[in-house]
Amino acid sequence: TFALRQTELIALVGLVTGIAASLSMAASEYLSSKEGDISKTNPLKAATYTGIAYVITVFLLVMPYLLLENVYVALGITLITAVVIIFGFTFYISVAKDVPFWKRFLEMAVISLGVAALSFIIGLVIRNVLGIEI
């Protein structure tokens, strides 16, 4: 957001990067499932679910940039969406695996938002070092 400053460009980069990451995660899940007990997990099914979940997440996170012109409002909505997604995923895991919700939620939220903040800083540094203005 801070490096590109144009909602359409941010959406394009987010979609391309996000879909590529989704494919990578699906491939990783396939390989990981093949290494496990094959009688319990179908690698293709696991990879498909993982890929679809990631693509849906990417679209939810990029959607504000497709609908809004103000990059900062879009960023705010994207961050709120990310926290809601983390909340939902953590709730599911806490119920399915009977683990404490709040500790896991806070850990996931802090790590995810920390990575996002670091990515924004890296984007700003690269833009300034290379002198790229878009």
C-alpha positions as CSV (number, residue, x, y, z in Angstrom):
1,T,0.0,0.0,0.0
2,F,2.7,2.5,1.0
3,A,5.0,1.5,-1.8
4,L,2.5,1.5,-4.7
5,R,-0.2,4.0,-3.6
6,Q,-2.7,3.1,-6.3
7,T,-5.6,0.8,-5.5
8,E,-5.7,-0.8,-8.9
9,L,-2.0,-1.5,-8.9
10,I,-2.1,-2.8,-5.4
11,A,-5.0,-5.1,-6.3
12,L,-3.1,-6.4,-9.4
13,V,0.0,-7.1,-7.5
14,G,-1.9,-8.6,-4.6
15,L,-3.9,-11.0,-6.8
16,V,-0.8,-12.1,-8.8
17,T,1.3,-12.6,-5.7
18,G,-1.6,-14.1,-3.7
19,I,-2.6,-16.6,-6.4
20,A,1.0,-17.6,-6.9
21,A,1.3,-18.1,-3.1
22,S,-1.9,-20.1,-3.1
23,L,-0.6,-22.5,-5.8
24,S,2.7,-22.8,-3.8
25,M,0.8,-23.6,-0.6
26,A,-1.4,-26.2,-2.4
27,A,1.7,-27.8,-3.8
28,S,3.4,-27.9,-0.4
29,E,0.3,-29.4,1.1
30,Y,0.3,-32.1,-1.5
31,L,3.9,-33.0,-0.9
32,S,3.4,-32.8,2.9
33,S,0.3,-35.1,2.7
34,K,2.2,-37.6,0.6
35,E,4.9,-37.9,3.3
36,G,2.2,-38.6,6.0
37,D,0.1,-41.6,6.4
38,I,-1.6,-41.9,3.0
39,S,-4.5,-44.0,4.3
40,K,-5.6,-41.0,6.4
41,T,-5.1,-38.1,4.0
42,N,-5.7,-37.9,0.3
43,P,-2.9,-35.6,-1.0
44,L,-4.9,-34.2,-3.9
45,K,-7.9,-33.5,-1.8
46,A,-5.8,-31.8,0.9
47,A,-4.0,-29.7,-1.8
48,T,-7.3,-28.7,-3.4
49,Y,-8.8,-27.6,-0.1
50,T,-5.7,-25.7,0.8
51,G,-5.5,-24.0,-2.6
52,I,-9.1,-23.0,-2.6
53,A,-8.9,-21.7,1.0
54,Y,-5.9,-19.6,0.1
55,V,-7.5,-18.2,-3.1
56,I,-10.7,-17.2,-1.2
57,T,-8.6,-15.5,1.4
58,V,-6.6,-13.6,-1.2
59,F,-9.8,-12.4,-2.8
60,L,-11.2,-11.3,0.5
61,L,-8.0,-9.4,1.3
62,V,-7.7,-7.7,-2.1
63,M,-11.4,-6.9,-2.5
64,P,-11.2,-3.5,-0.7
65,Y,-8.6,-2.3,-3.3
66,L,-10.9,-3.3,-6.1
67,L,-13.9,-1.5,-4.6
68,L,-12.3,1.7,-3.1
69,E,-10.1,4.5,-4.3
70,N,-8.6,5.5,-1.0
71,V,-5.6,3.2,-0.3
72,Y,-5.6,3.9,3.4
73,V,-9.3,3.0,3.8
74,A,-8.7,-0.1,1.7
75,L,-5.7,-1.0,3.9
76,G,-7.8,-0.5,7.1
77,I,-10.6,-2.8,5.8
78,T,-8.0,-5.3,4.6
79,L,-6.4,-5.4,8.1
80,I,-9.8,-5.8,9.7
81,T,-10.7,-8.6,7.3
82,A,-7.4,-10.3,8.1
83,V,-8.1,-10.2,11.8
84,V,-11.6,-11.6,11.2
85,I,-10.2,-14.4,9.1
86,I,-7.6,-15.2,11.8
87,F,-10.4,-15.1,14.4
88,G,-12.6,-17.6,12.4
89,F,-9.7,-19.9,11.7
90,T,-8.5,-19.8,15.3
91,F,-12.0,-20.5,16.6
92,Y,-12.3,-23.5,14.3
93,I,-9.0,-24.9,15.4
94,S,-9.7,-24.3,19.1
95,V,-13.0,-26.2,18.8
96,A,-11.7,-29.0,16.6
97,K,-8.5,-29.6,18.6
98,D,-9.7,-28.4,22.0
99,V,-7.0,-25.8,22.4
100,P,-7.2,-22.4,24.2
101,F,-8.7,-19.8,21.8
102,W,-7.3,-16.5,23.0
103,K,-3.7,-17.4,23.4
104,R,-3.6,-19.0,19.9
105,F,-5.6,-16.1,18.4
106,L,-3.3,-13.4,19.8
107,E,-0.2,-15.3,18.7
108,M,-1.5,-15.7,15.2
109,A,-2.8,-12.1,15.0
110,V,0.5,-10.6,16.3
111,I,2.6,-12.8,13.9
112,S,0.4,-12.0,10.9
113,L,0.1,-8.3,11.5
114,G,3.8,-8.1,12.4
115,V,4.7,-9.8,9.1
116,A,2.4,-7.3,7.3
117,A,4.0,-4.3,9.0
118,L,7.5,-5.6,8.1
119,S,6.4,-6.1,4.5
120,F,5.1,-2.5,4.4
121,I,8.4,-1.2,5.7
122,I,10.4,-3.3,3.2
123,G,8.2,-1.9,0.4
124,L,8.9,1.6,1.5
125,V,12.6,1.0,1.8
126,I,12.8,-0.6,-1.6
127,R,10.8,2.2,-3.2
128,N,13.0,4.8,-1.6
129,V,16.3,3.1,-2.3
130,L,15.4,2.4,-6.0
131,G,13.8,5.8,-6.4
132,I,10.7,4.3,-7.9
133,E,7.6,6.6,-8.0
134,I,4.4,5.1,-9.4
